[in-house]
């Protein structure tokens, strides 16, 4: 059960993950669909590599989001005291 002091932070954390995961799933799913179409039509396409890059980027972002579930990462996201700190932390992970 969440304590009163961590509930707002945990809810914002879950909300942020959900807000990122939904469009990420759409991007990833559409990239996979286009890759399947290219394979089924057995055509060489200049889109194959960019679509693969998109799918790999989606996988990296998903892994980063899962990593934010670690207790140390949750503790580092201090929503109440430093607005935007969680997003800055997430952006720093993406750049690395």
C-alpha positions as CSV (number, residue, x, y, z in Angstrom):
1,X,0.0,0.0,0.0
2,X,1.3,3.5,-0.8
3,X,2.1,5.9,2.0
4,X,0.5,9.3,1.9
5,X,3.8,11.0,1.1
6,X,4.6,8.7,-1.8
7,X,1.2,8.4,-3.4
8,X,1.2,11.6,-5.4
9,X,4.7,10.9,-6.7
10,X,3.8,7.3,-7.5
11,X,0.6,8.3,-9.3
12,X,2.5,10.8,-11.4
13,X,5.2,8.3,-12.2
14,X,2.6,5.7,-13.4
15,X,0.7,8.4,-15.3
16,X,3.9,9.5,-17.1
17,X,4.8,5.9,-18.0
18,X,1.3,5.3,-19.3
19,X,1.4,8.5,-21.3
20,X,4.7,7.5,-22.9
21,X,3.8,3.8,-23.4
22,X,0.6,4.4,-25.3
23,X,2.1,6.4,-28.3
24,X,5.2,4.3,-28.1
25,X,3.1,1.1,-28.7
26,X,1.5,2.8,-31.7
27,X,4.8,3.8,-33.2
28,X,6.3,0.4,-32.6
29,X,3.3,-1.5,-33.9
30,X,3.1,0.6,-37.1
31,X,6.8,0.2,-37.7
32,X,6.4,-3.6,-37.3
33,X,3.4,-3.6,-39.6
34,X,5.3,-1.7,-42.3
35,X,8.3,-4.1,-41.9
36,X,6.0,-7.1,-42.4
37,X,4.4,-5.5,-45.5
38,X,7.9,-5.0,-47.0
39,X,8.9,-8.6,-46.2
40,X,5.6,-10.1,-47.6
41,X,5.9,-8.2,-50.8
42,X,9.5,-9.3,-51.0
43,X,10.5,-5.8,-52.2
44,X,13.7,-4.0,-51.5
45,X,12.8,-0.8,-49.8
46,X,14.7,2.2,-48.6
47,X,12.3,2.2,-45.7
48,X,13.6,-1.0,-44.2
49,X,16.5,0.5,-42.3
50,X,14.6,3.5,-41.0
51,X,11.8,1.3,-39.8
52,X,14.3,-1.0,-38.1
53,X,15.8,2.1,-36.4
54,X,12.4,3.2,-35.2
55,X,11.7,-0.2,-33.7
56,X,15.1,-0.3,-32.0
57,X,14.5,3.2,-30.5
58,X,11.1,2.1,-29.3
59,X,12.7,-0.9,-27.6
60,X,15.3,1.3,-25.9
61,X,12.6,3.7,-24.6
62,X,10.5,0.8,-23.3
63,X,13.6,-0.5,-21.5
64,X,14.2,2.9,-19.9
65,X,10.6,3.1,-18.7
66,X,10.9,-0.4,-17.2
67,X,14.2,0.8,-15.5
68,X,12.3,3.6,-13.9
69,X,10.4,1.1,-11.8
70,X,13.6,0.4,-9.8
71,X,13.4,1.7,-6.3
72,X,16.5,4.0,-6.8
73,X,15.0,5.5,-9.9
74,X,11.6,6.1,-8.2
75,X,13.4,7.8,-5.3
76,X,15.3,10.1,-7.8
77,X,12.0,11.4,-9.2
78,X,11.0,14.0,-6.7
79,X,7.9,15.5,-8.3
80,X,6.6,17.6,-5.4
81,X,9.9,19.4,-4.7
82,X,11.3,19.9,-8.2
83,X,8.8,20.3,-11.0
84,X,10.1,18.8,-14.2
85,X,12.9,16.8,-12.5
86,X,11.5,13.5,-13.6
87,X,11.3,14.5,-17.2
88,X,14.9,15.9,-17.1
89,X,16.0,12.5,-15.6
90,X,14.2,10.7,-18.4
91,X,15.7,12.9,-21.1
92,X,19.2,12.4,-19.6
93,X,18.7,8.6,-19.9
94,X,17.6,8.9,-23.5
95,X,20.7,11.0,-24.4
96,X,23.1,8.4,-22.9
